[in-house]
Amino acid sequence: MVVLTGDSDANGNPIPDTRFGGHLEQGLITDTGKTFDGRQAILTIASYKTVAGTYPDGTAYTLQQAQYALTDLAGNTLPMPAHMSVRSAPHLVGLGLLEAVPESTLQAMATASATDPDGAVGKLQIVTDLKDPTIKRVGRFGWRGTSATVEQQSAAALNGDIGVTTSILPTRLCGLAAAAAGAACRAADSTQAPLADSDLDLMVKYLSLLAVPAARHFTGEQPLGISGPTIVAQPIATTNAQIAAETNMQARVATGKTLFAQARCTACHAPTLTTGTAHRFAELRSQVIAPYTDLLLHDMGPDLADTFPQALATQQEWRTAPLWGLGLQAAINPGVRYLHDGRARTIEEAILWHGGQAAASRDRFKALSADDRQKVIDMVSSR
């Protein structure tokens, strides 16, 4: 998790925290028998606030929200920063495809959303290009769209999350001069070489071309690799029960897709986008993709708000998260959590936390029968 921190300026906007700077550093590493302790303080989850609710059909549910505690290294309680946001690591597949969507497409979607019947009005995040400060770009990466390109998002993450500098961001986020814990960090800026441009480029190529997992349980998909009218010898036997189960799941996912659209979840989670013709990588050009996002900022209501607005995003606004690959995250990490701060233990909980401009869609989901709600979840899990 990354913890963004700030104090307030005269207008109540975040400025670097006088104790921690812009990030709370919590690095503690032991390597070759030596311990390197870069912790400024320790943020822990002290407890969980439980939010109980009931679907219209009477089914009960509970949500949970972390309650944080901040201490110094000796365990003494510290006051929380005036502005703070806890962020989980983002999903990384398909970044190059998202980068290849033209800014004009995002502008058109924002304009069209102005008349959305549920008031789901999307907003462009506008950020300064890190290589040329005279250029403004549409932000599309990060929980609030604070980076416009894979390269700049990578450089920002290297710098802010693990203290690695690049030619794009040659100075570490060491905090203010008044923060004594940043002295060694500031000294490193003059003694340690930044990551080479060639190495950063290798990372950008990897992240840009990391493929999106294939969707599952789509109509016509054959279980266990069987395809076509003639079945030849297969390395894995397929039983009639397995075929029937797959056929049933395909029907559920198809119905879930219809219900997802009827609930107007697609107002923000746009099913398809088309990439442009000018991207650096030819294999990303002119592709019809299915990320289920409009890459715009939307007001998600006070329950999902933090206290750390960024650029044009208020504390209640978040970029629509892509849904592709979502259903496979639990296979990669059995302890996976969802939403920006990992509060949702399941995809269902993530839906129920939606508020603000997504409240009408959430309420339509809640009004479905239990089986239809599960079909929507099955559809999202199949992406």
C-alpha positions in Angstrom: 0.0 0.0 0.0 1.1 3.6 -0.7 0.2 6.3 1.8 -0.1 9.9 0.4 0.2 12.6 3.0 -0.2 16.4 3.2 -0.9 19.4 5.3 -3.3 22.1 4.3 -2.5 25.4 2.6 -4.6 28.6 3.2 -7.3 27.3 0.9 -7.4 23.8 2.5 -5.6 22.1 -0.4 -2.9 19.5 0.2 0.7 20.6 0.4 3.6 18.3 1.6 3.2 17.2 5.1 5.8 18.9 7.4 6.6 15.6 9.0 6.5 13.1 6.0 6.4 15.1 2.8 4.1 13.8 0.2 4.4 10.1 1.1 4.6 8.3 4.3 7.8 6.2 4.0 7.5 2.8 5.7 10.4 0.9 4.1 12.2 -1.7 6.3 14.5 -4.0 4.5 17.1 -6.6 5.7 19.7 -7.4 3.0 22.9 -9.5 3.5 22.6 -9.3 7.2 22.2 -5.5 7.4 18.9 -3.8 8.2 17.9 -0.6 6.4 15.2 1.3 8.2 13.6 4.1 6.2 10.4 4.3 8.2 9.2 7.8 9.1 6.2 6.4 11.1 4.0 3.3 11.1 0.5 3.3 9.8 -1.6 0.2 10.8 -5.2 -0.9 10.6 -6.3 -0.6 14.2 -9.8 -2.0 13.6 -12.6 -2.2 11.0 -15.8 -0.2 11.0 -18.6 -2.5 9.9 -21.4 -1.2 7.7 -24.5 -3.4 7.7 -27.1 -3.3 5.0 -30.0 -5.3 3.5 -31.0 -5.9 0.0 -34.7 -5.2 -0.9 -35.3 -9.0 -1.0 -34.2 -9.2 2.6 -30.7 -10.6 2.1 -28.3 -9.0 4.6 -24.8 -7.9 3.8 -21.9 -6.3 5.6 -19.2 -3.9 4.4 -16.0 -3.0 6.2 -13.8 0.1 6.3 -10.4 0.2 7.8 -9.8 2.5 10.8 -6.1 3.5 10.9 -3.7 4.3 13.7 -0.4 6.2 13.3 2.5 5.8 15.6 6.2 6.7 15.8 8.8 3.9 15.7 8.5 3.5 19.5 4.8 2.9 19.3 3.7 6.4 20.5 0.5 7.7 19.0 0.9 10.5 16.3 -1.8 12.8 14.9 -3.0 11.8 11.5 -2.0 14.0 8.5 -4.5 16.7 7.6 -4.7 15.0 4.1 -4.2 11.3 3.6 -5.0 8.6 1.1 -4.2 4.9 1.3 -3.8 3.3 -2.1 -3.5 -0.3 -3.2 -1.4 -1.4 -6.1 -3.2 -1.0 -9.5 -4.0 -3.8 -12.0 -1.4 -3.7 -14.7 -2.7 -5.5 -17.8 -3.6 -3.7 -21.0 -1.8 -0.4 -20.0 -0.5 0.2 -23.5 -3.9 -0.3 -25.1 -5.4 2.2 -22.7 -2.6 4.7 -23.5 -3.4 4.2 -27.2 -7.0 5.4 -26.9 -7.0 8.9 -28.4 -7.5 11.9 -26.2 -10.3 13.0 -28.6 -12.2 9.8 -27.8 -12.1 10.6 -24.0 -13.1 14.2 -24.7 -16.1 13.0 -26.7 -17.1 10.6 -24.0 -16.9 13.4 -21.3 -19.0 15.7 -23.5 -21.6 13.0 -24.2 -21.9 12.2 -20.5 -23.1 15.7 -19.7 -26.7 14.6 -20.5 -26.5 11.2 -18.7 -29.9 10.4 -17.2 -28.4 9.3 -13.9 -26.1 12.3 -13.7 -23.0 10.2 -14.3 -21.0 13.1 -15.8 -17.4 12.2 -16.5 -14.6 14.7 -16.2 -11.2 14.7 -17.9 -8.2 14.8 -15.6 -5.6 17.2 -17.0 -2.0 16.8 -16.0 1.3 18.5 -16.9 3.6 16.5 -19.1 6.7 15.6 -17.0 9.1 15.9 -20.0 7.7 19.2 -21.2 5.8 21.3 -18.6 4.3 23.5 -21.3 2.2 20.6 -22.5 -1.0 19.5 -20.8 -2.3 16.0 -21.3 -5.4 13.9 -20.4 -4.5 11.8 -17.4 -5.5 8.2 -17.6 -3.3 6.1 -15.1 -3.4 6.0 -11.4 -6.5 5.9 -9.2 -7.2 9.6 -10.0 -5.7 9.6 -13.5 -2.7 11.6 -12.4 -0.4 10.2 -15.2 -0.9 10.5 -18.9 1.5 7.9 -20.2 2.8 4.5 -19.1 6.3 6.0 -19.1 5.4 8.8 -16.7 3.3 6.6 -14.5 6.2 4.2 -14.2 8.7 7.0 -13.4 6.3 8.4 -10.8 5.8 5.0 -9.2 9.5 4.3 -9.1 10.2 7.6 -7.5 7.3 7.9 -5.0 6.9 4.2 -4.0 10.5 2.9 -3.9 12.7 5.9 -4.2 14.3 5.2 -7.6 15.0 8.3 -9.7 15.0 8.7 -13.4 15.8 11.5 -15.9 12.1 12.3 -15.9 12.0 12.6 -12.1 15.6 13.1 -10.9 14.8 14.1 -7.3 13.4 11.8 -4.7 10.3 12.7 -2.6 12.3 13.2 0.5 9.9 15.5 2.3 10.5 18.9 3.6 13.8 20.2 5.0 12.1 20.3 8.4 11.6 16.5 8.2 14.8 15.1 9.7 14.0 11.6 8.4 14.6 12.9 4.9 18.2 13.9 5.3 19.7 10.7 4.0 17.2 10.6 1.2 18.2 14.1 0.1 21.8 13.2 0.3 21.2 10.2 -2.0 20.0 12.6 -4.8 23.6 13.8 -5.2 25.4 10.5 -4.7 23.2 7.8 -6.4 22.8 7.6 -10.2 19.2 7.5 -11.5 17.9 4.5 -13.4 19.2 4.6 -16.9 16.7 5.7 -19.6 17.3 2.4 -21.4 16.2 0.4 -18.3 13.1 2.6 -17.9 12.3 2.0 -21.5 12.5 -1.8 -21.0 10.0 -1.5 -18.1 7.7 0.7 -20.2 7.8 -1.9 -23.1 7.0 -4.7 -20.7 4.1 -2.8 -19.0 2.8 -1.5 -22.3 2.7 -4.9 -24.0 1.5 -7.0 -21.0 -1.5 -8.7 -22.5 -5.0 -8.7 -21.3 -6.2 -12.2 -20.2 -8.8 -13.7 -22.5 -12.4 -13.4 -21.4 -13.9 -16.6 -20.1 -17.4 -18.2 -20.4 -18.3 -16.3 -23.5 -21.0 -17.8 -25.7 -19.6 -20.6 -27.8 -16.4 -21.1 -25.7 -15.6 -24.8 -25.5 -14.6 -26.3 -22.2 -11.1 -27.6 -21.7 -9.9 -26.6 -25.2 -12.4 -28.5 -27.3 -13.2 -26.6 -30.5 -15.0 -27.1 -33.8 -17.5 -29.7 -34.9 -15.1 -32.6 -34.9 -13.5 -33.6 -31.5 -10.1 -35.1 -31.8 -8.0 -36.6 -29.1 -7.6 -34.2 -26.2 -5.0 -34.3 -23.4 -7.8 -33.8 -20.8 -11.0 -35.7 -20.9 -14.2 -33.6 -20.9 -17.2 -35.1 -19.3 -20.8 -34.3 -20.1 -21.1 -32.7 -16.7 -18.3 -30.4 -17.4 -19.7 -29.4 -20.8 -23.1 -28.8 -19.2 -21.5 -26.7 -16.4 -19.7 -24.5 -18.9 -22.8 -24.1 -21.1 -24.7 -23.0 -18.0 -22.0 -20.5 -17.0 -22.0 -19.1 -20.5 -25.8 -18.5 -20.3 -25.3 -16.8 -16.8 -22.6 -14.6 -18.1 -24.6 -13.6 -21.1 -27.6 -12.7 -18.9 -25.3 -10.9 -16.5 -23.9 -8.7 -19.3 -27.5 -7.7 -20.2 -28.3 -6.9 -16.6 -25.1 -5.0 -16.2 -26.2 -2.8 -19.1 -29.7 -2.5 -17.9 -28.4 -1.2 -14.5 -26.5 1.4 -16.5 -23.2 0.4 -15.1 -22.0 1.0 -18.6 -22.5 4.7 -18.2 -19.0 4.7 -16.7 -17.7 1.2 -17.4 -17.9 1.6 -21.1 -17.7 -1.9 -22.6 -15.5 -1.0 -25.7 -13.0 1.6 -26.8 -11.0 1.8 -30.0 -7.3 2.6 -30.0 -5.8 5.2 -32.4 -3.5 4.8 -35.3 -0.4 6.7 -34.0 0.8 4.7 -31.0 4.5 3.9 -30.7 3.8 0.1 -30.8 2.1 -1.0 -34.0 0.4 -4.0 -32.3 -1.6 -1.6 -30.1 -3.0 0.5 -33.0 -6.6 0.3 -34.4 -7.8 -2.2 -31.9 -11.3 -2.6 -30.6 -10.8 -3.3 -26.9 -13.1 -4.2 -24.0 -11.7 -2.7 -20.9 -15.0 -1.6 -19.4 -13.9 1.9 -18.5 -14.2 5.5 -19.8 -11.0 6.5 -18.1 -12.8 9.6 -16.8 -13.2 11.0 -13.3 -16.5 10.4 -11.6 -17.9 11.5 -8.2 -18.3 8.3 -6.2 -19.9 9.9 -3.2 -18.7 10.6 0.4 -18.4 7.0 1.5 -15.5 6.4 -0.9 -13.9 9.8 -0.4 -10.5 10.3 1.1 -8.9 13.6 2.2 -6.4 14.0 -0.7 -7.7 15.7 -3.8 -5.3 15.6 -6.8 -5.1 18.0 -9.7 -8.6 18.4 -11.0 -10.0 15.5 -9.0 -11.9 16.2 -5.8 -11.6 13.9 -2.8 -14.8 12.2 -4.0 -13.7 11.7 -7.6 -12.0 8.6 -8.9 -11.0 7.4 -12.4 -13.3 4.6 -13.6 -11.2 1.4 -13.0 -11.0 -1.0 -15.9 -12.7 -4.4 -15.3 -10.7 -6.6 -17.6 -8.7 -9.3 -15.9 -10.6 -8.6 -12.6 -11.9 -12.2 -12.2 -8.4 -13.7 -12.3 -6.9 -11.5 -9.6 -7.9 -13.9 -6.9 -6.1 -16.7 -8.7 -2.9 -14.6 -8.6 -3.4 -13.4 -5.1 -5.9 -15.3 -2.9 -5.9 -12.3 -0.5 -6.8 -9.8 -3.2 -8.9 -6.8 -2.3 -10.8 -4.3 -4.5 -11.2 -0.5 -4.8 -8.5 2.1 -4.3 -7.8 1.3 -0.6 -8.6 -2.4 -0.7 -11.6 -2.1 1.5 -13.8 -4.5 -0.6 -13.2 -8.1 0.1 -15.3 -9.2 -2.9 -16.5 -7.9 -6.2 -20.0 -7.7 -4.7 -18.7 -5.5 -1.9 -17.0 -3.2 -4.4 -20.3 -2.7 -6.2 -22.1 -2.0 -3.0 -19.6 0.7 -2.1 -20.5 2.7 -5.2 -22.2 6.0 -4.5 -22.5 9.4 -5.9 -22.9 9.3 -9.6 -23.0 5.5 -9.4 -25.7 5.3 -6.8 -28.6 4.8 -9.2 -26.8 1.9 -10.9 -25.9 0.4 -7.5 -29.5 0.6 -6.4 -30.6 -1.2 -9.6 -28.2 -3.9 -8.8 -29.5 -4.2 -5.3 -33.0 -4.5 -6.6 -32.2 -7.6 -8.6 -33.0 -11.1 -7.3 -30.2 -12.9 -5.6 -29.6 -15.1 -8.6 -29.5 -12.1 -11.0 -27.1 -10.3 -8.7 -24.8 -13.3 -8.9 -25.1 -13.3 -12.7 -23.8 -9.8 -12.8 -20.9 -10.8 -10.6 -20.3 -13.8 -12.8 -20.1 -11.5 -15.8 -17.6 -9.1 -14.1 -15.6 -12.1 -13.0 -15.4 -13.5 -16.5 -13.7 -10.4 -17.9 
